[in-house]
């Protein structure tokens, strides 16, 4: 491996808009796209990312003809170093004032004028011609991205070439909503587990995970390696509470901490209107729902459920009329179109038959979840046997609506009487298959879009996980402070991840050429600059580190499934 204390090249041209061009002085195979490099420019250091490598020639004839085969070896070597060359394209991101050499006569005066150590700032100028360029050292990486032993810093991976630890700032991560993206099979779930484990371990926030496919709570077996994949409950014990949707359900054969049932009286018309596409609801639905609420108030769902569709009775004169407990009888009384009411009743039959929707839940589990989250615990809601899009859309939105209201109330109480009411515990809500809740058609209706836009002032943010970021409403994508992306094969998905970011044209190719697994590009608020990372493995070493305990050989063998 090349000594990264030695220069690999020097600046030959460039600009803030068109990047820096660096003439390479080492074989090009020693530098890869995505490398983190440092430009030494007198009192300043510039930090950037290699976005491209370009072959060049001072004389096109030498590039077109393999003339080096007819030359002595020494002359051919000079040809490849001078006439034929390689340039690096470097995206400059940060600059840091280093000041003069501490041993120089100028240093005392500079130190006096800089009583605090300067911090990296966004690039606002360019280095000089021929400024030497080197690969970043471990010290450079730690100075820019922080160290794993610093408070609030969490190691998510390592730099690809030098294998230096790379951290993200968890405090900055949770200040705004974030996203994890990648095509199917690129390791999104593993990366999500790593990030959630970091948040829980460092106690930066409470976490609510909507676990559509029952992946995060309890141990599982990886489909590709057949090795055991440990759940968050295994890592953190009682710190993580598991809720299963429906009475008496289990999650991967394990009994959850509590079961979630939805009270019929908690269902609002807005919860139903959210399901317009899934239930193929008509334009008349809002008017019908409004009439139901006007008639029955909070009991509208229960009363509508128990109405009979198409039921008729015969009067004394032999005339057939709607039965008193029929949909039509209510519609006629309420002044609602009978066909519209009958149609809505039929379509809501898919919800009427859900066992987890009951008149009187055995426990107020929604309030229990709110109390657990506010009390510095973490909750994984596993959907158990209910993995349909209908279940996911309905439950996640309803529960999040309740949680949002609770956090708004706690925030308002704190602001009104801070001496009596502490600041609410920050909350991150992790949502898989985010495009189903945050697409253009539904974004305006869901609680999640409200959280993405404005809930950080109420201490609630989202962590959205998705394989098709192009299907997420662009206004929501613009609100994401941090984006972590694995390989994406679709141009529209790549464009969505990079939308609104400086240098997106340069980063586009880099994102498209990531390795299908383990390599990710991190951008945004949690890191000082875009960086390519080889992500950590979700393995026994990670488990031992995050849990703070060592395992015996017998335990390791058992946990690995042998």
C-alpha positions in Angstrom: 0.0 0.0 0.0 1.2 3.5 -0.8 2.5 5.6 2.0 -0.2 8.3 2.3 2.2 10.7 4.0 3.9 11.1 0.6 2.3 13.1 -2.3 0.5 11.3 -5.0 0.4 14.3 -7.3 0.1 18.0 -7.6 -2.6 20.6 -8.6 -2.3 21.7 -12.3 -5.6 23.5 -12.8 -9.2 23.8 -11.6 -11.9 26.1 -10.1 -14.6 26.0 -7.5 -17.2 25.3 -10.2 -15.2 22.8 -12.2 -13.2 21.0 -9.5 -9.5 20.6 -9.2 -7.3 18.8 -11.7 -4.4 16.9 -10.1 -1.5 15.4 -12.1 -0.8 12.0 -10.7 2.8 11.1 -9.9 2.1 7.5 -8.8 0.7 4.6 -10.8 -3.1 5.2 -11.3 -3.9 1.8 -9.8 -2.9 3.2 -6.4 -5.8 5.7 -6.4 -9.5 4.9 -6.8 -12.6 6.9 -7.4 -14.0 8.0 -4.1 -10.6 8.4 -2.4 -10.4 11.1 0.3 -7.4 13.3 -0.4 -5.7 16.3 1.1 -4.2 19.3 -0.7 -1.3 21.0 1.1 -1.3 24.7 0.3 0.9 26.7 2.6 -1.0 27.7 5.7 -4.1 25.9 4.4 -5.2 22.4 3.8 -7.9 21.5 1.4 -10.0 18.3 1.6 -11.7 16.7 -1.3 -13.0 13.6 -3.0 -11.7 11.9 -6.1 -14.6 11.8 -8.5 -12.8 10.7 -11.7 -9.5 9.6 -13.2 -8.5 10.8 -16.7 -5.8 9.6 -19.1 -4.0 12.4 -21.0 -1.1 13.0 -23.3 1.0 16.0 -24.2 1.4 14.6 -27.7 -1.5 12.6 -29.1 0.8 10.5 -31.3 2.2 8.8 -28.2 -1.2 8.0 -26.9 -2.3 6.5 -30.3 0.7 4.4 -30.9 2.3 1.8 -28.6 5.8 3.2 -29.3 7.1 2.4 -25.9 7.5 -1.2 -27.1 10.3 0.0 -29.3 12.0 2.1 -26.6 14.4 1.1 -23.9 12.7 0.5 -20.5 14.0 3.7 -18.9 12.8 5.8 -21.7 9.4 4.1 -21.8 9.1 4.8 -18.1 9.8 8.5 -18.6 7.2 8.5 -21.4 4.5 7.3 -19.0 5.4 9.8 -16.4 5.7 12.9 -18.6 4.2 12.6 -22.1 1.5 10.1 -21.0 -0.1 10.9 -17.7 -3.1 10.5 -15.5 -5.1 13.3 -13.9 -7.4 13.1 -10.9 -10.6 15.1 -10.8 -11.0 16.2 -7.2 -14.2 17.7 -5.8 -13.0 20.2 -3.2 -15.2 20.2 -0.1 -13.5 21.7 3.0 -10.5 23.9 3.8 -8.7 24.3 7.1 -6.3 27.0 8.2 -3.2 25.2 9.5 -1.0 28.3 10.1 2.8 28.4 9.8 5.1 25.8 11.0 5.1 25.7 14.9 8.9 26.0 14.8 8.9 29.1 12.6 9.2 32.7 13.8 5.7 33.6 12.5 3.9 31.0 14.5 3.6 32.8 17.9 1.9 35.8 16.2 -0.4 33.5 14.3 -1.3 31.5 17.4 -2.1 34.7 19.3 -4.5 35.8 16.6 -6.0 32.3 16.6 -6.6 31.5 20.3 -8.9 28.6 19.4 -8.0 25.9 16.9 -9.5 26.7 13.5 -12.3 24.4 12.3 -12.8 23.1 8.7 -15.0 25.4 6.7 -16.6 25.0 3.2 -14.2 25.7 0.4 -14.3 29.3 -0.7 -11.1 29.6 -2.7 -8.6 27.3 -4.5 -5.1 26.1 -3.7 -2.1 27.3 -5.7 -0.6 25.6 -8.8 1.5 22.6 -8.0 0.2 22.3 -4.4 1.0 18.7 -3.4 -1.8 16.2 -3.0 -1.8 13.1 -0.8 -4.2 10.5 0.4 -5.8 11.3 3.7 -4.2 9.8 6.8 -6.0 8.4 9.9 -5.4 11.7 11.6 -7.0 13.6 8.7 -10.0 11.4 8.8 -10.4 11.8 12.6 -9.9 15.6 12.4 -12.6 16.0 9.7 -15.1 13.2 10.6 -14.4 12.7 14.3 -13.1 9.7 16.3 -15.1 6.7 17.6 -14.1 7.6 21.2 -15.7 11.1 20.9 -19.1 11.7 22.5 -21.8 11.4 19.9 -19.6 10.0 17.2 -20.4 6.6 15.8 -18.3 4.5 13.5 -20.4 3.4 10.5 -17.5 2.0 8.4 -14.0 2.6 7.1 -12.4 4.4 4.3 -12.1 2.1 1.3 -8.4 2.3 0.6 -6.7 3.1 3.9 -9.2 1.4 6.1 -9.5 4.3 8.5 -12.5 4.5 10.9 -15.2 6.8 9.5 -17.7 8.3 11.9 -21.0 10.2 11.6 -22.3 12.7 14.1 -25.4 11.3 15.8 -26.5 14.6 17.3 -26.5 16.2 13.8 -28.1 13.1 12.3 -31.2 13.3 14.5 -31.7 17.1 14.0 -33.4 16.5 10.7 -35.0 13.5 9.0 -32.6 11.2 7.2 -32.8 8.5 4.5 -31.1 5.1 3.8 -31.4 4.0 0.1 -30.2 1.2 -2.0 -31.4 -1.3 -4.5 -32.9 -4.6 -3.3 -30.1 -6.9 -2.0 -27.5 -4.1 -1.3 -27.7 -4.5 2.5 -30.1 -1.7 3.5 -31.5 -3.7 6.4 -28.1 -4.4 7.8 -27.0 -0.8 7.5 -30.3 0.3 9.1 -29.6 -2.1 12.0 -26.1 -0.7 12.5 -27.4 2.9 12.5 -30.3 2.1 14.9 -27.9 0.2 17.2 -25.7 3.3 17.2 -28.6 5.6 18.2 -29.7 3.2 21.0 -26.2 2.6 22.3 -25.3 6.3 22.4 -28.6 7.2 23.9 -29.1 10.1 21.6 -32.8 9.6 21.0 -35.7 7.2 21.4 -36.4 5.0 18.3 -39.7 3.7 17.0 -39.3 1.1 14.2 -42.2 0.1 12.0 -41.0 -3.4 11.2 -43.1 -4.4 8.2 -41.3 -7.7 7.5 -40.4 -8.6 11.2 -36.7 -8.2 10.6 -35.5 -6.0 13.5 -36.8 -7.2 16.8 -35.7 -10.8 17.2 -32.9 -12.9 15.8 -33.3 -14.2 12.3 -31.4 -16.3 9.7 -29.9 -14.5 6.7 -31.3 -15.8 3.5 -28.0 -15.7 1.6 -25.4 -16.8 4.2 -27.8 -18.8 6.4 -26.1 -17.3 9.5 -27.9 -15.9 12.5 -28.7 -12.2 12.3 -29.3 -10.8 15.8 -32.2 -8.5 16.6 -32.2 -5.2 18.5 -33.9 -7.0 21.4 -30.9 -9.4 21.6 -28.5 -6.5 21.7 -30.2 -4.2 24.2 -32.6 -6.4 26.2 -35.3 -4.4 28.1 -34.2 -1.2 26.5 -36.0 -2.3 23.4 -39.8 -3.1 23.7 -41.4 -5.3 21.1 -45.0 -4.8 20.1 -46.9 -7.2 17.8 -49.9 -6.2 15.8 -52.9 -8.2 16.9 -54.0 -10.1 20.1 -51.9 -13.2 20.9 -49.5 -12.9 18.0 -45.9 -13.9 18.1 -42.9 -12.5 16.3 -40.6 -15.2 14.9 -41.8 -17.5 17.6 -41.1 -15.1 20.3 -43.6 -13.5 22.7 -43.6 -9.7 22.4 -43.7 -7.3 25.3 -47.2 -6.2 24.4 -49.8 -6.5 21.6 -51.2 -3.6 19.7 -54.9 -3.4 19.0 -56.6 -0.5 17.3 -59.7 0.9 19.0 -62.6 1.5 16.6 -63.1 4.9 18.2 -59.6 6.0 17.4 -60.1 5.7 13.6 -60.7 9.0 11.9 -61.9 9.8 8.3 -58.4 11.0 7.6 -57.1 7.5 8.3 -59.5 6.1 5.8 -58.9 8.8 3.1 -55.2 7.8 3.3 -56.2 4.4 1.9 -57.8 5.9 -1.3 -55.5 4.1 -3.7 -55.3 0.9 -1.7 -59.1 0.6 -1.4 -59.9 2.3 -4.7 -62.1 4.9 -2.9 -64.3 7.2 -4.9 -64.5 11.0 -4.9 -67.7 10.8 -2.8 -65.9 9.1 0.1 -65.0 12.3 2.1 -68.7 13.5 2.1 -69.9 10.0 3.2 -67.3 9.9 6.0 -68.3 13.4 7.1 -71.9 12.4 7.3 -71.0 9.3 9.4 -69.1 11.4 11.9 -71.9 13.9 12.1 -74.4 11.1 12.8 -72.3 8.9 15.2 -69.3 11.0 16.3 -66.4 8.8 17.4 -68.5 5.6 17.1 -68.9 6.0 13.3 -66.6 3.1 12.4 -68.3 0.7 14.8 -71.8 1.7 13.7 -71.0 1.6 10.0 -69.4 -1.8 10.4 -72.5 -3.3 11.9 -74.9 -1.9 9.3 -76.2 -4.5 6.8 -75.6 -3.9 3.2 -78.6 -4.3 0.9 -80.9 -5.5 3.7 -84.6 -5.0 3.0 -87.9 -5.5 4.8 -91.4 -5.7 3.6 -94.0 -3.3 4.9 -97.6 -4.1 5.7 -98.7 -3.0 2.3 -96.2 -5.3 0.7 -93.7 -2.7 -0.3 -89.9 -3.4 0.1 -87.9 -0.8 2.0 -84.4 -0.7 3.5 -84.1 -2.4 6.9 -83.7 -0.1 9.8 -80.1 -1.4 10.4 -79.1 -1.2 6.8 -76.6 1.1 5.0 -79.4 2.4 2.8 -81.6 3.4 5.7 -78.9 5.4 7.3 -78.0 7.0 4.0 -81.5 8.1 3.3 -81.8 9.5 6.8 -78.5 11.4 6.5 -79.1 12.7 3.0 -76.2 10.7 1.6 -76.2 9.0 -1.8 -77.2 5.4 -1.2 -74.9 3.9 -3.9 -71.9 5.9 -2.5 -72.6 4.7 1.0 -73.1 1.1 -0.1 -69.9 1.2 -2.1 -67.9 2.6 0.8 -69.3 0.0 3.1 -68.2 -2.8 0.7 -64.7 -1.4 0.4 -64.2 -0.9 4.1 -65.0 -4.6 4.5 -61.3 -5.2 4.2 -60.8 -3.2 7.4 -64.0 -4.4 9.2 -62.6 -7.9 9.1 -59.2 -7.1 10.6 -58.9 -8.9 13.9 -56.6 -6.2 15.4 -59.3 -3.5 15.0 -61.6 -4.0 18.0 -64.3 -2.1 19.9 -62.4 -2.2 23.2 -58.7 -3.2 23.2 -57.5 -5.3 26.1 -55.0 -2.5 26.9 -54.3 1.0 25.7 -51.1 -0.1 23.9 -50.8 3.1 21.9 -50.5 5.0 25.2 -48.0 2.4 26.5 -45.9 2.9 23.3 -45.9 6.7 23.9 -44.9 6.3 27.5 -42.1 3.9 26.6 -40.7 6.2 24.0 -41.0 9.3 26.2 -39.3 7.3 29.0 -36.1 6.7 27.0 -37.0 3.2 25.8 -37.2 2.1 22.2 -40.1 0.3 20.4 -40.1 -2.1 17.5 -43.6 -2.6 16.1 -43.7 -5.9 14.2 -46.6 -6.5 11.9 -46.5 -10.3 12.7 -49.0 -11.9 10.3 -50.2 -8.6 8.8 -47.7 -7.7 6.1 -50.0 -6.3 3.5 -49.7 -2.8 2.2 -53.1 -2.0 3.6 -52.1 -3.0 7.1 -48.9 -1.1 6.9 -50.4 2.1 5.6 -53.3 2.1 8.0 -51.4 1.2 11.2 -48.3 3.3 10.7 -50.2 6.4 9.9 -52.7 6.1 12.7 -50.1 5.3 15.3 -47.8 8.1 14.1 -50.7 10.5 14.2 -51.2 9.7 17.9 -47.5 10.0 18.6 -47.1 13.3 16.8 -50.0 14.7 18.8 -48.3 13.5 22.1 -45.0 15.1 21.2 -46.6 18.4 20.1 -48.4 18.5 23.5 -45.2 17.8 25.4 -43.3 20.4 23.5 -46.0 23.1 24.0 -46.1 22.3 27.7 -42.3 22.6 27.9 -42.3 26.0 26.1 -45.2 27.3 28.3 -43.8 26.1 31.6 -40.2 24.9 31.1 -39.5 24.8 34.9 -42.2 22.2 35.3 -42.0 20.3 32.1 -38.7 19.0 30.7 -37.8 19.1 27.1 -39.3 16.1 25.2 -37.1 13.2 24.5 -36.0 13.4 20.8 -37.7 10.6 18.7 -36.7 9.0 15.5 -39.3 7.0 13.6 -37.8 4.5 11.2 -40.1 3.7 8.2 -39.4 0.9 5.7 -40.9 1.0 2.2 -41.1 4.7 2.6 -42.4 5.4 -0.9 -45.7 3.7 0.0 -46.3 6.5 2.5 -44.5 9.4 1.0 -45.2 9.2 -2.7 -46.5 12.3 -4.6 -50.1 11.1 -4.4 -50.1 10.5 -0.6 -47.5 12.8 0.8 -50.0 15.6 1.4 -52.3 13.3 3.4 -49.9 11.4 5.6 -48.6 12.3 9.1 -45.1 11.4 7.9 -44.9 14.2 5.4 -45.8 16.7 8.2 -43.0 15.2 10.3 -40.5 15.5 7.5 -41.4 19.2 6.9 -41.9 20.6 10.4 -41.7 18.1 13.2 -38.1 18.7 14.1 -39.3 21.7 16.1 -41.3 19.2 18.1 -38.3 16.8 18.5 -39.5 14.2 16.0 -37.7 13.2 12.9 -37.9 10.3 10.3 -35.4 7.7 9.2 -36.8 6.5 5.8 -35.5 3.3 4.2 -36.3 2.6 0.6 -35.1 1.1 -2.6 -36.9 3.5 -4.9 -36.1 7.1 -3.8 -37.4 8.5 -7.1 -40.9 7.5 -6.0 -40.7 9.6 -2.8 -42.2 13.1 -3.1 -39.4 15.5 -4.0 -40.5 18.0 -1.3 -39.9 15.3 1.3 -36.5 14.3 -0.2 -35.5 18.0 0.0 -36.1 17.9 3.8 -33.6 15.1 4.4 -30.6 16.3 6.3 -28.5 13.1 5.8 -28.6 10.6 3.0 -26.8 7.2 3.0 -27.0 5.3 -0.2 -25.8 2.0 -1.5 -25.7 1.0 -5.1 -28.7 2.2 -7.2 -29.2 0.9 -10.8 -31.8 3.4 -11.9 -30.8 6.9 -13.1 -34.0 8.4 -11.6 -33.2 6.9 -8.2 -29.7 8.2 -8.3 -30.9 11.7 -9.3 -33.4 11.7 -6.4 -30.7 10.8 -3.8 -28.5 13.6 -5.1 -31.2 16.2 -5.7 -30.4 19.7 -4.3 -26.8 18.8 -3.4 -23.7 20.7 -4.6 -21.5 18.5 -6.8 -24.3 16.1 -7.7 -23.1 15.7 -11.3 -19.7 14.6 -10.1 -21.2 12.3 -7.4 -23.7 10.7 -9.9 -21.1 8.4 -11.5 -19.6 7.5 -8.2 -23.0 6.4 -6.8 -23.7 4.3 -9.9 -20.3 2.5 -9.6 -20.6 1.5 -5.9 -20.0 -2.2 -5.1 -23.4 -3.9 -4.8 -22.8 -4.6 -1.2 -21.1 -2.9 1.8 -20.0 0.3 -0.1 -22.1 3.4 0.6 -22.0 7.1 -0.1 -22.8 9.3 2.8 -23.9 12.9 2.3 -25.4 15.7 4.3 -25.7 17.0 7.8 -24.2 14.1 9.8 -20.9 14.3 7.9 -18.8 17.4 7.0 -18.5 16.4 3.4 -19.6 13.6 1.0 -17.6 10.4 1.6 -17.5 6.9 0.2 -17.4 4.3 3.0 -17.0 0.5 3.2 -19.8 -0.1 5.8 -19.3 -2.1 9.0 -20.4 -5.7 9.1 -23.3 -6.6 11.2 -21.4 -9.5 12.8 -20.3 -10.9 16.1 -17.5 -8.4 16.4 -20.1 -5.6 16.1 -22.4 -7.3 18.6 -19.6 -7.6 21.2 -18.6 -4.0 20.7 -22.2 -2.5 20.8 -23.3 -4.7 23.7 -20.1 -4.2 25.7 -19.7 -7.9 26.5 -17.5 -10.7 25.4 -18.8 -14.0 24.4 -17.4 -17.4 25.1 -16.5 -19.8 22.3 -19.6 -21.9 23.0 -21.8 -18.8 22.8 -20.3 -17.7 19.6 -20.8 -21.1 18.0 -24.4 -21.2 19.3 -25.2 -17.7 18.0 -23.7 -18.5 14.6 -26.1 -21.4 14.3 -23.7 -24.3 14.3 
